[in-house]
Amino acid sequence: MKPITPEQDKLGFIGIGYMGQPIAQRLLAAGFKLTAYDRDRSQAEELIQYGGAVAESVAQLASGCDVLLSCLPSDEAVMNVFNGPDGAFASARRGSLFIDMSTVYPETSKTLARLGSEHAVDVLDVTISGSTPVAQQGALVLFGGGDRSRFDAAEAIFRAMARKYFYVGPSGSGATMKLVVNSLLGIGMQAIAEAVALGEKAGLDRNRLLDVLAQTAVVSPAHVGKLQRATNNDYSPQFPLRLMNKDFGLILKLAAAVGAQMPAAKAALQVNAAQLMPGNEQDFSAVILQMEQQAHLDSADGKRIGIGAGQ
């Protein structure tokens, strides 16, 4: 399989959002010729200053590229973009490669691969782990599903955006691995939020508590930055809470399908759902704020319990 190179292959990119924007910028910086499409044209136009171009439609984009990447918010969005008479498959070049990086249900990835084969297009599900700042640094971790030879041929693309990339199996495997990883991400954030609330209510200084927690071995690198931002009460979205909840829904759907018990994930979803506020998008780490507020409300006299105080 011929390796993909910046000199020979043109890239298309659909979905220039929280993650798509920095990933596309990394690809342009690596020398790839890239044309983008987004329903919000202004998002795609942001790439012009980095050397990118803008397509007028999905069909135009698909017909003019060798490799099409997508980073979309839901299964429905993915199917709408790829399928149908005006979708990417209908206009794609024979033999082209589609790389879907969206977090979707594994069966959706398998369906994409099947539909792609009907149009002589190979489809990889290559999901991404990492926040917006990590994407800006080109330090993501990728999980690939699909044909191994096509995955290996796309190494130059993966190298531009990630510090590590793994082939994990046939179509749907990348999507499955992402749900496994995000179950740890979301449940871990809930556990940290509860621990922070406990420490504060027991009398620890908040800033010192957050600083020390961030330096312990039990907090993952993915959560360290969240603790640092929480020190400044900064819960602006890097990974929006609504998307974390969407992923929890997919995680629990997969768990039900395979017969896995996930009580902690169910509880974390319920807590997250209570934090969602229409018109006020927050990062999924805002669960820290919620646990702090709840701890304050649950205190009978509004005072913190001193460490070592009698019960």
C-alpha positions as CSV (number, residue, x, y, z in Angstrom):
1,M,0.0,0.0,0.0
2,K,1.5,3.3,-1.1
3,P,2.3,5.6,1.9
4,I,0.4,8.9,2.1
5,T,2.6,11.9,1.9
6,P,2.2,15.7,2.0
7,E,3.8,15.9,-1.5
8,Q,1.4,13.6,-3.2
9,D,-1.9,13.4,-1.4
10,K,-4.6,16.0,-0.9
11,L,-6.5,16.0,2.4
12,G,-10.1,17.0,3.0
13,F,-11.4,17.7,6.5
14,I,-15.0,17.8,7.7
15,G,-15.9,19.2,11.1
16,I,-13.7,22.1,12.2
17,G,-14.8,22.3,15.9
18,Y,-13.1,22.0,19.3
19,M,-10.8,19.2,18.1
20,G,-11.0,19.5,14.3
21,Q,-9.6,23.0,14.3
22,P,-6.2,22.3,16.0
23,I,-5.9,18.9,14.2
24,A,-6.3,20.5,10.8
25,Q,-3.8,23.2,11.8
26,R,-1.2,20.5,12.7
27,L,-1.7,18.8,9.3
28,L,-1.3,22.1,7.5
29,A,1.9,22.8,9.5
30,A,3.2,19.4,8.4
31,G,2.9,20.4,4.8
32,F,-0.3,18.7,3.8
33,K,-2.6,20.5,1.3
34,L,-5.9,20.6,3.1
35,T,-9.4,21.8,2.2
36,A,-12.0,22.0,4.9
37,Y,-15.8,22.0,5.2
38,D,-18.0,22.9,8.1
39,R,-21.7,23.8,8.4
40,D,-20.4,27.0,10.0
41,R,-18.3,28.3,7.2
42,S,-16.5,30.7,9.4
43,Q,-15.0,27.8,11.3
44,A,-13.5,26.4,8.0
45,E,-12.3,29.9,7.0
46,E,-10.2,30.1,10.1
47,L,-7.8,27.7,8.4
48,I,-7.2,30.0,5.4
49,Q,-4.6,31.9,7.4
50,Y,-2.7,28.7,7.9
51,G,-2.7,27.8,4.2
52,G,-6.0,25.8,4.1
53,A,-8.8,26.1,1.6
54,V,-12.6,26.0,2.0
55,A,-15.0,23.7,0.1
56,E,-18.6,24.8,-0.7
57,S,-20.1,21.4,0.0
58,V,-19.4,17.9,1.3
59,A,-19.7,16.6,-2.3
60,Q,-17.1,19.1,-3.6
61,L,-14.7,18.2,-0.8
62,A,-15.0,14.5,-1.3
63,S,-14.5,14.6,-5.0
64,G,-11.3,16.6,-4.7
65,C,-9.3,14.8,-2.1
66,D,-7.3,11.6,-1.7
67,V,-7.9,11.3,2.0
68,L,-11.0,12.6,3.8
69,L,-10.8,13.1,7.6
70,S,-13.9,13.8,9.8
71,C,-14.3,14.9,13.4
72,L,-18.1,15.2,14.1
73,P,-20.2,15.4,17.3
74,S,-22.6,12.5,16.9
75,D,-23.5,9.3,15.1
76,E,-26.3,11.1,13.4
77,A,-24.0,13.8,12.1
78,V,-21.6,11.2,10.8
79,M,-24.2,9.3,8.9
80,N,-25.8,12.5,7.5
81,V,-22.4,13.7,6.2
82,F,-21.3,10.4,4.6
83,N,-24.4,8.7,3.4
84,G,-27.1,9.7,0.8
85,P,-27.0,11.3,-2.7
86,D,-25.2,14.4,-1.4
87,G,-22.9,12.6,1.0
88,A,-19.2,12.0,0.9
89,F,-19.5,8.5,-0.3
90,A,-21.5,9.4,-3.4
91,S,-18.8,11.8,-4.6
92,A,-15.7,10.1,-3.4
93,R,-12.8,9.1,-5.7
94,R,-12.5,5.3,-6.1
95,G,-9.7,4.0,-4.0
96,S,-9.7,7.0,-1.6
97,L,-9.4,6.7,2.1
98,F,-11.8,8.1,4.7
99,I,-10.6,8.5,8.3
100,D,-13.4,9.1,10.8
101,M,-12.2,10.4,14.1
102,S,-15.6,11.0,15.6
103,T,-16.6,9.3,18.9
104,V,-19.4,7.1,17.8
105,Y,-21.0,3.7,18.6
106,P,-18.9,0.9,17.2
107,E,-21.7,-0.4,14.9
108,T,-21.7,3.0,13.2
109,S,-18.1,2.6,12.3
110,K,-18.8,-0.8,11.0
111,T,-21.6,0.5,8.9
112,L,-19.4,3.3,7.5
113,A,-16.8,0.7,6.5
114,R,-19.5,-1.4,4.7
115,L,-21.0,1.6,2.9
116,G,-17.5,2.7,1.9
117,S,-16.7,-0.7,0.4
118,E,-19.8,-0.3,-1.8
119,H,-18.3,2.9,-3.2
120,A,-14.7,1.5,-3.5
121,V,-13.6,3.6,-0.5
122,D,-11.7,2.3,2.5
123,V,-12.8,3.6,5.9
124,L,-10.8,3.7,9.1
125,D,-12.2,4.6,12.5
126,V,-9.3,6.4,14.2
127,T,-10.5,7.9,17.4
128,I,-8.6,10.5,19.4
129,S,-7.7,10.8,23.1
130,G,-6.7,14.2,24.4
131,S,-8.0,17.7,25.0
132,T,-7.9,20.8,22.8
133,P,-4.5,21.9,24.2
134,V,-3.1,18.4,23.6
135,A,-4.3,18.6,20.0
136,Q,-2.7,22.0,19.5
137,Q,0.6,20.4,20.7
138,G,0.3,17.5,18.3
139,A,0.4,15.1,21.3
140,L,-2.9,13.2,20.9
141,V,-3.1,9.4,21.3
142,L,-5.0,7.6,18.4
143,F,-6.8,4.3,18.3
144,G,-7.2,2.8,14.8
145,G,-9.7,0.3,13.5
146,G,-10.1,-1.1,10.0
147,D,-7.6,-2.4,7.4
148,R,-4.1,-2.6,8.8
149,S,-2.3,-1.8,5.6
150,R,-4.4,1.4,5.1
151,F,-3.7,2.4,8.7
152,D,0.0,1.9,8.3
153,A,0.0,3.8,5.0
154,A,-1.5,6.8,6.8
155,E,1.3,7.1,9.3
156,A,2.4,10.5,8.1
157,I,-1.0,11.9,8.9
158,F,-1.0,10.3,12.4
159,R,2.5,11.5,13.1
160,A,1.5,15.1,12.4
161,M,-1.2,15.1,15.0
162,A,-0.3,12.5,17.7
163,R,2.6,11.4,19.9
164,K,1.3,7.8,19.9
165,Y,-1.0,5.9,17.5
166,F,-2.2,2.3,17.9
167,Y,-3.8,-0.1,15.5
168,V,-6.3,-2.0,17.7
169,G,-8.3,-4.2,15.3
170,P,-10.9,-4.4,12.5
171,S,-13.6,-1.8,11.8
172,G,-15.2,-0.6,15.0
173,S,-12.2,-1.4,17.2
174,G,-11.0,2.2,17.3
175,A,-14.5,3.4,18.3
176,T,-14.7,0.7,21.0
177,M,-11.3,1.6,22.4
178,K,-12.3,5.3,22.6
179,L,-15.4,4.4,24.7
180,V,-13.2,2.3,27.0
181,V,-10.8,5.2,27.5
182,N,-13.6,7.8,28.0
183,S,-15.2,5.6,30.6
184,L,-12.1,6.0,32.7
185,L,-11.9,9.7,31.8
186,G,-15.4,10.5,32.9
187,I,-15.6,8.2,36.0
188,G,-12.2,9.4,37.1
189,M,-13.3,13.0,36.9
190,Q,-16.3,12.2,39.1
191,A,-14.1,10.5,41.7
192,I,-11.7,13.5,41.7
193,A,-14.6,15.9,42.2
194,E,-15.9,13.9,45.2
195,A,-12.4,13.8,46.7
196,V,-12.0,17.6,46.3
197,A,-15.3,18.2,47.9
198,L,-14.4,15.9,50.8
199,G,-11.1,17.6,51.4
200,E,-12.6,21.1,51.4
201,K,-15.5,20.2,53.7
202,A,-13.0,18.6,56.0
203,G,-11.1,21.9,56.3
204,L,-8.3,21.7,53.8
205,D,-7.3,24.9,51.9
206,R,-8.8,24.6,48.5
207,N,-5.8,25.8,46.4
208,R,-3.3,23.7,48.4
209,L,-5.6,20.7,48.1
210,L,-5.9,21.1,44.3
211,D,-2.1,21.6,43.9
212,V,-1.2,18.6,45.9
213,L,-3.7,16.3,44.3
214,A,-2.3,17.3,40.8
215,Q,1.1,16.1,41.9
216,T,0.0,12.7,43.2
217,A,0.4,9.4,41.4
218,V,-3.3,8.6,41.6
219,V,-4.3,11.5,39.3
220,S,-3.9,10.8,35.6
221,P,-2.2,13.2,33.3
222,A,-5.5,13.9,31.6
223,H,-6.9,15.1,34.9
224,V,-4.0,17.2,36.1
225,G,-4.7,20.1,33.8
226,K,-8.4,20.1,35.0
227,L,-7.2,20.5,38.6
228,Q,-5.0,23.4,37.6
229,R,-7.8,25.1,35.8
230,A,-10.2,24.5,38.7
231,T,-7.8,26.5,40.9
232,N,-9.0,29.6,38.9
233,N,-12.6,28.3,38.6
234,D,-12.0,28.0,34.9
235,Y,-14.5,25.5,33.5
236,S,-14.6,26.9,30.0
237,P,-15.0,24.0,27.5
238,Q,-12.1,22.1,26.3
239,F,-14.1,18.9,26.3
240,P,-17.7,20.0,26.7
241,L,-19.8,18.3,29.4
242,R,-22.6,17.7,26.8
243,L,-20.1,15.6,24.7
244,M,-18.9,13.7,27.8
245,N,-22.6,12.8,28.5
246,K,-23.1,11.8,24.9
247,D,-20.1,9.5,25.3
248,F,-21.5,8.1,28.6
249,G,-24.7,7.2,26.7
250,L,-22.6,5.3,24.1
251,I,-20.6,3.6,26.8
252,L,-23.7,2.4,28.6
253,K,-25.3,1.3,25.3
254,L,-22.2,-0.8,24.5
255,A,-22.1,-2.2,28.1
256,A,-25.8,-3.3,27.8
257,A,-25.1,-4.9,24.4
258,V,-22.1,-6.9,25.6
259,G,-23.4,-7.6,29.1
260,A,-20.9,-5.5,31.1
261,Q,-22.0,-4.0,34.4
262,M,-21.0,-0.3,34.8
263,P,-22.7,1.1,37.9
264,A,-20.1,3.9,38.3
265,A,-20.6,5.1,34.8
266,K,-24.4,5.2,35.4
267,A,-23.9,7.3,38.5
268,A,-21.4,9.7,36.8
269,L,-23.9,10.2,34.0
270,Q,-26.6,11.1,36.4
271,V,-24.4,13.6,38.2
272,N,-23.2,15.1,35.0
273,A,-26.8,15.5,33.6
274,A,-27.7,17.6,36.6
275,Q,-24.9,20.0,35.8
276,L,-26.0,20.7,32.2
277,M,-27.2,24.2,31.7
278,P,-28.6,25.3,28.3
279,G,-26.8,28.3,27.0
280,N,-23.9,28.0,29.4
281,E,-21.5,25.4,28.0
282,Q,-19.0,24.1,30.5
283,D,-16.1,21.7,30.5
284,F,-16.8,18.2,31.8
285,S,-14.5,19.1,34.8
286,A,-17.3,21.4,36.0
287,V,-18.5,18.4,38.0
288,I,-15.9,19.6,40.6
289,L,-17.9,22.8,40.9
290,Q,-21.1,20.8,41.3
291,M,-19.7,18.6,44.0
292,E,-18.3,21.6,45.9
293,Q,-21.7,23.4,45.7
294,Q,-23.5,20.2,46.8
295,A,-21.2,19.8,49.8
296,H,-21.9,23.3,50.8
297,L,-25.7,22.9,50.6
298,D,-25.5,19.6,52.5
299,S,-23.8,21.2,55.4
300,A,-26.4,21.8,58.1
301,D,-24.8,25.0,59.4
302,G,-22.7,26.0,56.4
303,K,-19.5,25.5,58.3
304,R,-16.7,23.2,57.4
305,I,-15.9,20.3,59.6
306,G,-12.4,20.6,61.1
307,I,-10.0,17.7,60.6
308,G,-10.0,15.7,63.8
309,A,-13.3,17.2,65.0
310,G,-15.7,15.0,67.0
311,Q,-18.6,13.4,65.1
